[in-house]
Amino acid sequence: KNGTYNWDSHAVNCHLFDDAVVRFPIYDQAVTALVEDLYARGLDKRVLLVVTGEFGRTPRINSTLGSQTGVMQPGRDHWPQAMSMLVAGGGMRTGQVIGSTNSKGEEPKERPLTPNDLWATVYRHLGIDWTQSFPDYSGRPMPILPFGDPISELLPVS
């Protein structure tokens, strides 16, 4: 294209495989170079890299009314039930897959986790008590995370 590209593909993302030809090499080269550089410089214990979105996409293509065009378009909606995340460095135990979905990628099958579990893991890495609350303007306690626990499989071996 014109040297720019984005990852937002609400509508017409049934062309995912065509887009992958452009998107995946950019992602692969950037993330691989960063991870290799962190390990080569000995920064892999101090720097935690997290690559994630905030949700997955529906496993099946559906038709949705395009917000700009007003035309029914094939695409994939938000799908919070299942998603993928990449974690590297930070002294974490990496090089593993944690959890799985059913064969259609619809629902967690083994070791269901939430984004808050990942954030609890990140906060723990940073030395932040993820169970702490702070009072809001009315004095009501507001937790840093309403739920979630560090992912034990990622935690460094002490």
Secondary structure, DSSP 8 states (H G I E B T S, - for coil): --S---S---BSGGGHHHHHHHHHHHHHHHHHHHHHHHHHTT-TTT-EEEEE-S-EE-SS-EEEE-TTT-SEEEE--EETT---EEEEETT---S----EE-TTSSSEEES---HHHHHHHHHHHHT--TT-EEE-TTS-EEESSSS----TTTS---
